[in-house]
Every structure is written in structure tokens, then in C-alpha cells.
Amino acid sequence: MNKKPPQSSGAGRASRSAKSSGRSGSPQANWQAQDRAFADEQTRYEDPIPSRELILSVLKAGSGPMTVDQLIGHFDLSKLSQQEALGKRLGAMCRDGQLVQNRRGAFGPVEAMHLVAGRVQAHRDGFGFLLPDAGGDDLFLPPRQMRELMNGDRVLVRPVRVDERGRTEGSVVEVLERASRSMVGRLHVDQGVAYVIPDAPRAQHDILIPEDALGKARHGQMVVAEIVAPPGRRTLPVGKITEILGEHLAPGMEIEVALRAHNLPHEWPAAVIAEAAKIPDQVQPQDIEGRKDLR
């Protein structure tokens, strides 16, 4: 798939597009009247553009995918600011899994191109499932499809076949969003090669740590690794150590791991710490005046 962001065209190209987009109908110079979200667009843009809903409606009603130039012509967007904003909106819709861009740069609704957007649920045995955003049956992702994915990633998948167990199997078309920014795990250093084994039941990949990204971490310690490069078809994800939690069996380590694994807040704001510092360590006499000590 073409992952390059859509490029906006000049006003001259827009006029040519209007003439060349006959297959999708005449230009909708009055698209504002048809766009239910136009009032909201007016508050966001000095020169409003068609809403996501209207763009999807036009593409679904057409006879096939449309390029950015064809859409510019279809909506008769003559201002450069509108053309650039439309290009950015199309790119955002691709990232959000509403549209997909084919090899010739044309855009179409995910559903019309027989693609399914959803989140990956990985299994420790190497395979996974796609949980569709729109609900419905999960799609099976075999190990060869999971090599470049991590649990929680949002992806576009094309259903390709039904396997011998009756499961609909999917082929990954594009990664829309990476879920894992960092992972907690135990650091191992073996013959000069450092890697983190994640402390997560659905993690399928160890995280390779280059020597210059180790910091002061030592073999066997529990650490937090920030992922700087996702897994590839033949490569492990690459990370760097951002926090050393301590020794593997240290008291309370399971709490430290759980806090970070589930992204729970575990650091007090500076203002709270400053206020707490003002509290004396000992109870002051004036604080107990008029009170009865029941200790």
C-alpha cells in the first residue's frame, strides 16, 4: 500500500480535476448544503472543507476509489488552503482506519475495499487475532502475519481465506498505530548481546537493547525499555533502557512492574510533593490544643 501522505495540488490542477472526474458525477459546488457537519467545519476552518462523513458518503456512492485531485474537483475546492486541508484530512482518515490509499494514490472506504480495521490480540504461541473495531467475528492471524506486530497494534487486515478449522484468516495490509511505546521486563546479557524479556503474557518478541542504550542496567534486573524500532519480518524490536526498577526478586517488585505494565500513575505531582514537605515530622503542640489523645 502507498503510505505516503496525500499531496495537495494547486488551483490549476483542481480545475482540471473537475473536468476529469466525470465518472463520479458533476462537481458538488453546493456540498455545504449536503454536509450535515458544515456548521462545525465553519468553526474549525476559515475556509471550511467537506467533513469526514461527507467524504465517506461520496466515496461509497462512487464507482471506485478517487484521488485527492478528483475529490478536489468533485467538491470544487478552488482555494489552496482548502486543498491542503483536504489532503491532511484524507491522511488522517487513513491513519484512523476509515480510508485506505491504493498504489495509484486513490482513496476508498475500508469496507468497500474489503478491509477490516481493528486491534491485534497476540497469543504467546506466536499467532494472534484481529478484534474488529466495528465488532463481529475475530480474524485469525497466523505466525507469519504476527512477525511485524505487537499486542494492541491497530492494523488494516484483508480477509484471505477460511482455514481447515473454519477460521477466517487475515493478511495485514497496513499498521495504523503502534500500541506499545515501552515494556517492562527482565534484562538478559548473553555473550555481549543484551535483550529484555517482557513481563507480559501476550508479548511474542524479546526486545533487543544496543550496547549504547543499556545505561547502567545489569543482567537480571527488572527494567523499563522504550521501543525505538518495531519488529520486522526478520528482526526483533529494538529498545533502550529508560528506567531500572531493581533486582528481579526485590520486595515489592511485583507492584512496581504492575504500575508500569498497566500505565497506572505512580509519581506524585511536584506541587503535591512541595506541599507535603511543609508538614512537620512531629505533631506540634498547637495542633492538639482542645483535643483528647486516645492513643
N, C-alpha and C positions, 0 to 999 in steps of 0.2 A: 504494500500500500504506500502511497505517496504521503509521507508525514510532514512535508514541508508546509509551513503556514501559507494560506492563500495570499496572493499578492494582489493589491488593489490596482486598478487600471486607471488611466487618465480619462478625462471627459470625452476626448475624441473617440477612444475605444468604446466608451459607453454608448455613443450614438450608433456606432457600427454594430454593437451587440444587439441593440433594439431591432435592427433590421434582420439580424441573423438568428433571432430566437423565435422564429415563426412557429416552430413545432410545439412550443409551449403556450401559444396564444399571443394576442397583441399585448403591448406593454400596458401595465396597470398604472397609469398616471394617477388614478384615483385610489391607490391602495390604502390611503389613510382612512377612507370611509369604510373599508372592509376589515381594517385591523382593529380588533377589539381592545388591544393594548396600546393603541396610539396615544391616548391621553397620558399614560405612564411614560411612553417614549419621549413625549414632549418635555417632561420634567427632567429627563436624563440627558437629552441631547439638544443642542442649539439647533441642529439640523437633524430631525428625527429620521430613523430608518425603520424598515419593517421589523416587527417583533419576531421572536423565535417561533411563536405559534403560527404566524402567517407564512413564514419561510417554509416550515414543515408542511403546511397545508398546500402551498403551491407545488412543492416537490412531490408530494404524494399524489396530487391530481395530475401531474405531468406524465409524459410518456417515457421518462427516463431521467437520469442524473443531469444536472445543469452546472456549468462552470460559473465562476464568480462574474465573468463578463456577461454571461447570459442572464444571470439574476439581476445585475445592474441594469441591463437593458429592459428586462421584464418589468421592473419596478420604476423605470425611467428616472433613475437617480443621477442627476446631472452634476451635482456638486462633488468635488473631490473629497470633502470631509465625509460625505455620506458613503462614498465608495470605499474609503479607507475603513470607516466604522463597520460597514457590511463585511468586509474581508476579515476584520477582527472577530466579528460575531460568528461567522462561519467557522473560524478556527476554534473558538470557544465551544461551539456546538459539537465539533468533532471531539474535543477533549472530554466533553461531558457525556459522550456516547449517544448523542442524538443523531448525528450525521456521520457519514464516512466519505472520504475522498478517494476516488479511484485513480488508476495510473495516469489517466489523461487530465487529472485535476478537476474532474466534475464531482459534484456533491449529490448525495442521495440519502434518504432516511435509512437508518439502520435496519428497520423492519423490512423495507422494500428491497433491500439488498441481501435479505435472508441472513442477517447477522443478529447476534444476541449479545447485549451488554450485561455485565454482572461482575460479581466478586468471586475470586478464587478461594476455595476451601481446600487446603492441602492435606494430604494424608502422609503419615510418616513412612509408609511403604513405597512412596515415590509417585503415586498417581494423585489425582485431585478431582474436584468437581467445580463447575461454574454454577453459582447461585444467581439466577437471572434477576436483574433489577425489577422487572415487571412481574415477577412471580412465575409460577408454573414449574414444570419438571426441571430438575438439575441436568446439566450436561456433563458427561464423563470426559475427563482429560487424562489421557494415558501418560506414562512417564516421559515419553519423548516430547510431549507438549509442555510438561512442567519444568523442563530443564532451565528455562529462562524466567520462570515465575517464582513468586514467593506468596505465602499465605496472606490473603487480604487484598492482593492486587486487583484493580479494576481493569477488565480487558474486554475486547470485542472478539467474539468467537463465531465461527461458521459451523453449523451442524453438517457433518460429512457422511455419517453412516450409522447404522444400528449394529452394534457388535453381537457376538454369539450369545451374550447374556441378556440381550434385549435392551441394552442401554444406548441412548443416543450419544454418539461420540462427537466431540468438537475439536476444531482446529483453530488455534489462536491466530487472529488476524493482526491485532494491534494491542499494545499495552497502553491503557488510558491514564492510569495513575498507579504509582508505586505506593504501597501501604506502609512498608517497613522502612523507617528512617534510621532506627537504631535497634539493637537487640542486646539482651542480657545473656551472658553465658560464661563458660569456663575457658580460660586461656590455656592452650597447649603449645609447647615449643618442642618440636621433634626434629633433630638433626638440622637445626638452624631455620626450620620453617615454622612460622607462628600462625595459628588459626584459633578461632573461637568456636566452640560447640555450643549452639544456642540452648538455653534452658527453656525450651518451648516445645510442647508435644507435636505441633504441626510444622515445625521447621524441618526442611528437607536438605538444606545446604549449610555446610560449615562456612565460616567467614574468614577468608584469607587476610592476614594482617602483615603488610610490608614491615621491614625492619625499622624504617624511619617513622612508622606510625604506632610503634609499641609504647613509646614513652617509658615510664618506669615500671610498667606491668611485668610480673614474673609468672613463670609456668605454674599452673594450678590455681591461680587467683580467679575470683569472680570479677568480671569487668562489664562495662557497657561499651559496645562497639557501634560507632556510627557507620552506616553503609554508604560508601562513596561511589561504588560502581555495582550495578545489579548483576545477577548471574547471567552468563551467556550460554550458548549451546554447548560449549566445551570448557567453560571457565567458571570458577567459583565466584561468588560475590566478594568484593574487596572492601575492607573497612579500616577504621582507625580507632584506637582506644581513646575514649573521651572521659572515662571515669573508672577508677579502681575501687571496687567495693570491699575487697579484703579476701582473706583466706576462705577456701571452699566450705569448711566446717565451722567457721567462726559463729559464736552465739548470735542469734538474731539475723543471720544472713538471709534466711528464707523471707523475712519481712522486707529487707532491702531489695531483694530480687523481685518480689511481688509488686512492690511500689512502682518499680521502673517497667516491669513487664506489662503492667496494666495502665501505665501513664497516670498514676494517681499522684496528686500534689503532695510533695514531701519536703518542700522548702518553705520556711516562713518568709513573708514579705519583709523587706528592710524596715518598713515603718513599724511592724509588729515587734521585731527584734529590738528596735530602738526604744519602744515603749516599755517592753519587758525589762530592759536594762535599768530603767528608772526605779523599779521595785526593789526595796532593800531586802537583803538576805534574812534579816531578823525582824520580828514583829516589833513595831515601835510602840512605846507606852501610850502615846496619844491615840493609837489605833484601837486600843482596848478599853478606853475610858467608857464607863457606863455599860460595859458588857460583862457577862459572867463566864468565867473559864470552866468549861465542862470536861476538860481533858483529864 
